[in-house]
Amino acid sequence: MGKYAAYPAYKDSGIEWLGDVPEHWQVLSIKRLSIVKRGASPRPIQDQKYFDQEGEYAWVRISDVTASEHYLENTTQRLSELGASFSVCLQPNQLFLSIAGSVGKPLINKIKCCIHDGFVYFPNLEQSPEFLYYIFGTGQPFSGLGKMGTQLNLNTDTVGAIKIGLPAINEQQQIADFLDNKTVHLDRLIGQKQQMIGLLNEKRMALITQSVTKGLDLSVPMKDSGVEWLGNVPEHWDILPLKAFLNDMAGSIKTGPFGSQLKSADMSKEGIKVYNQKNIITGDFNSGFDFISEEKYGELSSFEIFPDDLLITTRGTIGRCAIFLQGIEKGVLHPCLMRLQFKKNKLLNHFFVKLMQETKILLEQLTLKSNATTIEVIYTDTLKNLIIAAPPVSEQQQITNYLDTETKKIDDMIKTVKQAIATLQEYRTALITAAVTGKIDVRGFKLYDG
């Protein structure tokens, strides 16, 4: 904050998160500024007589707060006159604070709205709601209010007891105007960089999809694959159902044990590992698993995972893949995983991962086969009948090597942009905190547009 001057003189606030404050500021608890009150809900909230899309007052839910920043400008529901009579109605430009869900998040309403008891508000506030918005938005006033490892717990008493540094109201507004101006520009920069990440991810996806469906040499003769989503593919590629690429041994495609075979009561804190979806999604095979006894392992030995097995998540977050590498401790499949073993001269694990996970085109084919907009489960027979377009394994290796190199370049760019976003966000938070605690003097600071 070197480019901003400090105030001429300071005093100790006696509050840890505030530290020293400008000498002319007061240090007051929120309850000295206004009584703190909770919202209220009509009961039972599911009763449709309390709702009317033409009603005067919008109904604020936690999801509306989560989706809003700084100002509440719309909600998904409105209350009937009866519903509003059982709630707390706010006129525009009032500050309220979430004490459930998005705990500690402040908003200022720009519309007439009603709040439930997951929020508190300040009915007698005569200070700048914008200044208090920025104070609460730093999260610093809540320091020490939550127990270590537990969710922050706020209520009317804890919020009322929070102490803040308070300048005169005209200075409050100067600080709020300064922060409005600065955060607009910072948020614009952050938004541009987030948009850049989106474009880089699109480029990454297009690169992989092009490579695994058309190959690297675009001059080779092409043929119609006969599959609408795939289009033309190189003439020398095989177009076959996935089952044609599985090895000839029994169990080359295997879903984890049924619930009756592996129950929660079978799990223990030590023994043989049961690898689950989290291991696949994170790529971490060293933590986040359960165990079964040696005896139970004997019963489930047909579900053992071997080096070079391809593992897929089949429920919930479906289609995520990982290769079980040599040296990973032995274990068995969780019921939400599937194990695939391919003919090594037909299909490489890494090529299949690109198809299934990186491009999502096989997931799209699964969705089409199920006649649904989304799918929640991958079944063995459905997966076996997926159509795969695969080049010879030597070409698969060339493609995966090329993609590993090129996607790393894109991933490195994404990482750099994410680091820049994190730096901007840290600066934004630090700037707000410095301004609302009086560490910098922004009175008379020239605001600018553009």
Residue pairs with C-beta under 8 A, 6 or more apart in sequence:
1 430
1 431
1 434
1 439
1 440
4 434
4 440
4 441
4 442
4 445
5 440
5 441
6 439
6 440
6 441
7 22
7 23
7 438
7 441
8 23
9 22
9 23
10 20
10 21
10 22
10 23
10 438
11 20
11 21
11 22
11 23
12 19
12 20
13 19
13 20
13 21
13 27
13 163
13 165
14 27
15 27
15 163
16 143
16 144
17 140
17 141
17 143
17 144
17 437
18 27
18 163
18 164
18 165
18 437
19 437
19 439
20 438
21 27
21 165
21 437
21 438
22 165
22 167
22 438
22 441
24 167
25 165
25 166
25 167
25 438
26 165
26 166
26 167
27 163
27 164
27 165
27 166
28 163
28 164
28 166
29 160
29 161
29 162
29 163
29 164
30 36
30 122
30 159
30 160
30 161
30 162
30 163
30 164
31 160
31 161
33 122
33 124
33 125
33 126
33 127
33 166
34 122
34 123
34 124
34 125
34 126
35 122
35 123
35 124
35 160
36 120
36 121
36 122
36 156
36 157
36 159
36 160
37 88
37 120
37 121
37 122
37 123
37 156
38 88
38 99
38 117
38 119
38 120
38 155
38 156
39 60
39 87
39 88
39 96
39 114
39 115
39 116
39 117
39 118
39 119
39 120
39 121
40 86
40 87
40 88
40 116
40 117
41 86
41 87
41 116
41 117
42 50
42 79
42 82
42 83
42 85
42 86
42 87
43 86
45 116
49 80
49 82
49 83
50 79
50 80
50 82
50 83
50 86
51 59
51 77
51 78
51 79
51 80
51 83
52 78
52 79
52 80
52 81
52 83
53 77
53 78
54 78
55 78
55 79
55 80
55 81
55 83
55 84
56 78
56 81
56 84
56 112
57 78
57 79
57 84
57 87
57 89
57 112
57 113
57 114
58 72
58 74
58 75
58 77
58 78
58 79
58 111
58 112
58 113
58 114
59 75
59 77
59 78
59 79
59 83
59 87
59 113
59 114
60 72
60 75
60 96
60 109
60 113
60 114
60 115
60 116
60 119
61 75
61 76
61 77
61 116
62 98
62 100
62 101
62 102
62 118
63 76
64 72
64 74
64 75
64 76
65 72
65 98
65 101
65 102
65 105
65 107
65 119
66 101
66 102
66 105
68 107
70 107
70 108
70 133
71 107
71 108
71 109
71 110
72 107
72 108
72 109
72 110
72 111
72 113
73 110
73 111
74 111
75 111
75 113
79 87
79 114
83 114
84 114
87 114
87 115
87 116
88 114
88 115
88 121
89 112
89 113
89 114
90 96
90 109
90 112
90 113
90 114
90 115
90 121
91 112
92 109
92 110
92 111
92 112
93 108
93 109
93 110
93 129
94 108
94 109
94 121
94 122
94 125
94 129
95 106
95 107
95 108
95 121
95 122
95 125
95 129
95 132
95 133
96 106
96 107
96 108
96 109
96 115
96 119
96 120
96 121
96 122
97 104
97 105
97 106
97 107
97 119
97 120
97 121
97 136
97 154
97 159
98 104
98 105
98 106
98 107
98 118
98 119
99 118
99 119
99 120
99 154
99 155
99 159
100 118
100 119
101 118
103 151
103 152
103 153
103 154
104 136
104 139
104 142
104 152
104 154
105 136
105 137
106 132
106 133
106 136
106 137
107 133
108 129
108 130
108 133
115 121
120 154
120 155
120 156
120 159
122 132
125 132
126 169
127 166
127 169
127 172
128 169
128 172
128 173
128 176
130 172
130 173
130 176
130 180
131 172
131 173
131 175
131 176
131 436
132 164
133 176
134 175
134 176
134 179
134 432
134 435
134 436
135 141
135 164
135 436
137 432
138 429
138 432
138 433
138 436
140 433
140 437
141 162
141 164
142 152
142 154
142 162
145 152
145 153
145 154
145 158
146 152
146 153
147 153
164 436
165 436
165 437
165 438
166 172
167 175
167 438
171 443
174 442
174 443
174 444
174 445
175 435
175 436
175 442
177 447
178 435
178 442
178 445
178 447
179 431
179 432
179 435
179 436
181 447
181 448
182 431
183 428
183 431
183 432
186 424
186 427
186 428
186 431
187 428
189 424
190 421
190 424
190 425
190 428
193 417
193 420
193 421
193 424
194 421
196 417
197 414
197 417
197 418
197 421
200 410
200 413
200 414
200 417
201 414
203 410
204 407
204 410
204 411
205 358
205 359
207 403
207 406
207 407
207 410
208 354
208 358
208 359
208 403
208 407
209 359
209 361
211 354
211 399
211 402
211 403
212 351
212 354
212 355
212 358
212 359
212 399
212 403
213 230
213 231
213 233
213 359
213 361
213 389
214 222
214 232
214 233
214 234
215 233
215 234
215 237
215 391
215 395
215 399
216 398
216 399
216 402
217 234
220 234
220 235
220 236
221 234
221 235
222 232
222 233
222 234
222 235
223 232
223 233
223 234
223 235
224 231
224 232
225 231
225 232
225 233
225 239
225 387
225 389
226 239
227 239
227 365
227 387
227 389
229 361
229 364
229 365
229 368
230 239
230 361
230 387
230 389
233 239
233 389
234 391
236 391
236 392
237 389
237 390
237 391
238 244
238 346
238 388
238 389
238 390
238 391
239 387
239 388
239 389
240 387
240 388
240 390
241 384
241 385
241 386
241 387
241 388
242 383
242 384
242 385
242 386
242 387
242 388
243 253
243 384
243 385
244 346
244 388
245 342
245 343
245 346
245 347
245 388
245 390
246 252
246 253
246 340
246 341
246 342
246 343
246 384
247 341
247 342
247 343
248 343
249 341
251 302
251 339
251 341
252 340
252 341
252 342
253 338
253 339
253 340
253 341
253 380
253 383
253 384
254 302
254 303
254 333
254 338
254 339
255 314
255 333
255 335
255 337
255 338
255 339
255 380
256 262
256 303
256 314
256 332
256 333
256 334
256 335
256 336
256 337
256 338
257 300
257 303
257 332
257 333
257 335
258 335
259 335
261 299
261 300
262 274
262 292
262 296
262 300
262 334
262 335
266 292
266 293
266 296
267 274
267 290
267 291
267 292
268 290
268 291
268 292
268 293
269 291
270 291
271 291
271 292
271 293
271 294
271 296
271 297
272 291
272 292
272 293
272 294
272 296
272 297
272 330
272 331
272 332
273 289
273 290
273 291
273 329
273 330
273 331
273 332
274 289
274 290
274 291
274 292
274 331
274 332
274 333
274 334
275 285
275 289
275 305
275 311
275 324
275 331
275 332
275 333
275 334
275 337
276 288
276 289
276 290
276 334
276 336
276 337
277 313
277 315
277 316
277 317
277 320
277 334
277 336
277 337
278 284
278 288
278 289
279 285
279 288
279 289
279 322
280 311
280 312
280 313
280 320
280 321
280 322
280 337
281 313
281 317
281 320
282 288
283 322
285 322
285 324
285 328
285 329
289 331
292 300
292 332
297 304
297 332
300 332
301 332
303 332
303 333
303 339
304 330
304 331
304 332
305 311
305 324
305 330
305 331
305 332
305 333
305 339
306 324
306 341
307 324
307 325
307 326
307 327
307 328
308 323
308 324
308 325
308 326
308 341
308 349
309 323
309 324
309 339
309 340
309 341
310 321
310 322
310 323
310 324
310 339
310 340
310 341
310 342
310 349
310 352
310 353
311 321
311 322
311 323
311 324
311 333
311 337
311 338
311 339
311 340
312 318
312 319
312 320
312 321
312 337
312 338
312 340
312 356
312 378
312 383
313 319
313 320
313 321
313 336
313 337
314 336
314 337
314 338
314 377
314 378
314 379
315 335
315 336
315 376
315 377
315 378
316 336
316 376
318 363
318 375
318 376
318 377
318 378
319 356
319 357
319 360
319 362
319 363
319 366
319 378
320 357
321 352
321 353
321 356
321 357
323 349
323 350
323 353
333 339
338 378
338 380
338 383
340 352
342 348
342 349
342 352
344 393
345 393
346 390
346 393
347 388
347 390
347 393
347 396
348 393
348 396
348 397
348 400
350 396
350 400
351 390
351 396
351 397
351 399
351 400
352 388
354 399
354 400
354 403
355 361
355 362
355 388
356 362
356 363
362 386
362 388
363 375
365 386
365 387
366 375
366 378
366 382
366 383
366 386
367 373
367 374
367 375
369 382
369 385
370 382
390 396
391 399
433 439
434 440
435 442
